[in-house]
Amino acid sequence: MMPPTEPASSDPSGLIRLLRDGRQWSVSELAATTGVARSTVSQRLDMLSALGLISRAEPGSSTGGRPPKRVALLADARLVLAFDIGASHAHVGVASITREILAHRRIAIDIAAGPDHVLGQVTEVADDLLDGLGRDRSVVLATGVGLPGPVHAATGRPVRPPIMPGWDGYDVPGWLHSRDGIPAFVDNDVNLAALGEHDRFGVGVDNFLYVKVATGIGAGIISGGMLLRGAQGIAGDIGHVRVSRGEGVFCSCGNEGCLEALAAGPAIARSLREAGIEVTSSREVVARVDAGDVNAIQAVRQAGRDLGEVLSASISFLNPSVIAIGGRMAGAGEHLIAGVREVVYRRAMPLATVGLEIRTARSGERAGLMGATALAADHALSPAGLLALAARQHV
């Protein structure tokens, strides 16, 4: 879920959006900004104080009479958990409600081991991280989860994910909630990486495409400042778009000629093995590129051209101002990007590429973790999230 974009209001979540800037606010300032009565603002602040989310700060300077009381958000009084789960590894994080990641760890996993095993792994690591911070789950408001496959937006359940045997239709939010009563929110990992990377831009980049090239290939789409998920939650599934040189190459989805079957990390490694070069993983491909191996560089450049073929069509539909490429294969640097640019600037309409920036993602492997943090924090501090918290605490 994208951060709310509507004007701040007098409801508690609206006040928190203002307090997230780290300033100390007086009741008068909050009332003037929201356009509602001081008494209403004071009532909302009382609720937030009872929930342990704000504190009364030092009085401000007075212009006559009593100094105004000021309030500030207690950024790390409440926490969120973030799980960015991939095919072979996961990032686990603990963050403040202002999205600052306080502790994180990368672990090896096997997504094919099934949901019970993998979710057990990441929650165990989360408990260790909380212990290291001297905290426990009583202060956790929500969990955000990214999964490497299509996710039904309304239910948070994976939908026929091609590389996740045993996960189809599994109730991931329910499993996590049943463990400790903490609400969990699930999305596709590339969508969350798009949110995490988009946060690095601040204002001004409202039309943005994040592309992850790793074990698979997918895109996260932000249009008009909002994340686009599509009717079934699979918007951006560009890895299964057919490319021109894909004849006779079959994909794990069962179709022929998919981009993922030609340009994802395992596909590049396979093409090098067919040329007599022993590589077994995306990491080894990147290492060979870094070492100046001409064959590896040419294979990565061709993967970039294949990706550029699909992106040139996507640009005509979406007209982004920035395309950021992340994932394991982005470690190959400008060689992958050069292949993308070569095709995009040749095939896309000139008007669509005016001012278009195509570059490596800035957030690296933490983009998905940052997006999962944003997903959890935004839900936790939404009107529904605050009402649920008040019900749990009997406020």
Sequence and secondary structure as in RCSB ss.txt:
>XXXX:A:sequence
MMPPTEPASSDPSGLIRLLRDGRQWSVSELAATTGVARSTVSQRLDMLSALGLISRAEPGSSTGGRPPKRVALLA
DARLVLAFDIGASHAHVGVASITREILAHRRIAIDIAAGPDHVLGQVTEVADDLLDGLGRDRSVVLATGVGLPGP
VHAATGRPVRPPIMPGWDGYDVPGWLHSRDGIPAFVDNDVNLAALGEHDRFGVGVDNFLYVKVATGIGAGIISGG
MLLRGAQGIAGDIGHVRVSRGEGVFCSCGNEGCLEALAAGPAIARSLREAGIEVTSSREVVARVDAGDVNAIQAV
RQAGRDLGEVLSASISFLNPSVIAIGGRMAGAGEHLIAGVREVVYRRAMPLATVGLEIRTARSGERAGLMGATAL
AADHALSPAGLLALAARQHV
>XXXX:A:secstr
     S   SSHHHHHHHHTTS  EEHHHHHHHHTS HHHHHHHHHHHHHTTSEEEE     SSSS   EEEE T
TTSEEEEEEE SSEEEEEEEETT  EEEEEEEE  GGG HHHHHHHHHHHHHHHHHHTT  GGGEEEEEEEESS 
B TTT  B S TT TT TT  HHHHHHHHHS  EEEEEHHHHHHHHHHTTT TT  SEEEEEESSSEEEEEEETT
EEE  SSS TT GGGSB TT TT B TTS BSBHHHHHSHHHHHHHHHHTT    SHHHHHHHHHTT HHHHHHH
HHHHHHHHHHHHHHHHHH  SEEEEESGGGGGTHHHHHHHHHHHHHHS HHHHTT EEEE SSGGGHHHHHHHHH
HHHHHTSHHHHHHHHHHHT 
